[in-house]
Amino acid sequence: MKTTQSKDGTTLAYDVYGNGPALIYITGASCHRSFKPIVQDAKIFATEFTVYNYDRRGRGNSENTLPYTMEREIEDIEAMIDSAGGTAYLYGHSSGAVLALEAALQLGSKVQKVIMYDAPYVRDEEKKVEYNQLSQKINKLLDKGKNAEAMSTFLKGIGMPKVFVLLLPLLPGWRTMKALAPTLAYDIALTQDMPPVERATRVSVPTQIIVGEKSPSSMHDVGRQLAKAIPNAKFVQLAGQDHMVNGKTLLPLFSGFFKK
């Protein structure tokens, strides 16, 4: 484990895998750098890139300076880019894709290229109202310290099959997921609005937007909205994949886009 400090003094923990161009891996909700699927993906990407796999603030071995703001998460990404040598490619999955887009807007030439997978903004005003109701329910549970119920409510609310959610407490990683529940408030803050299409027109770095063929239709809608707004963005629908995308399937896209 390595560490670095963000602008506000928050210590960030990260691991480095592989050799090649620097790639910052920005994970989504309820994930951390030691989560088995994240490690598996990082090692796959590391066959062609130097992968910086870090714990977002409040997760794993990273600290959690309050109050939370998206700007502080962008400063965290900047700290990771600086640790990687000053420039890097960004890969953001789910709410991590939202952060990757914001980093592209705010960090200038430090960001070389961006790939976003399944950015989970709400697609329209109706969904925004529904998501706000879910947000209020989860925040009330978190305020009462009901982390397990908050995590289950979140996962069901975003479309996870109820049977899968019911089985989660039987899995070895459930204790860690419960510990991560307070950070759901952060991911909700990032994704509670519709995609910032007007601001996205100012993205100046090459961007590829990927959605899984089997991912929720809302993510397809959001992906197309962003692809239309971001200058020269490339939109890809990845056959056979859902929100939990296979890293081996992504790697050829990474190579073809980042190394082109």
PyMOL commands that set and color helices and strands:
alter all, ss='L'
color gray80, all
select helices_A, chain A and resi 36-45+70-83+95-106+108-110+125-143+147-157+162-170+174-191+197-200+217-229+247-258
alter helices_A, ss='H'
color red, helices_A
select strands_A, chain A and resi 2-5+11-17+22-26+50-54+88-93+111-117+207-212+234-238
alter strands_A, ss='S'
color yellow, strands_A
deselect
rebuild
show_as cartoon
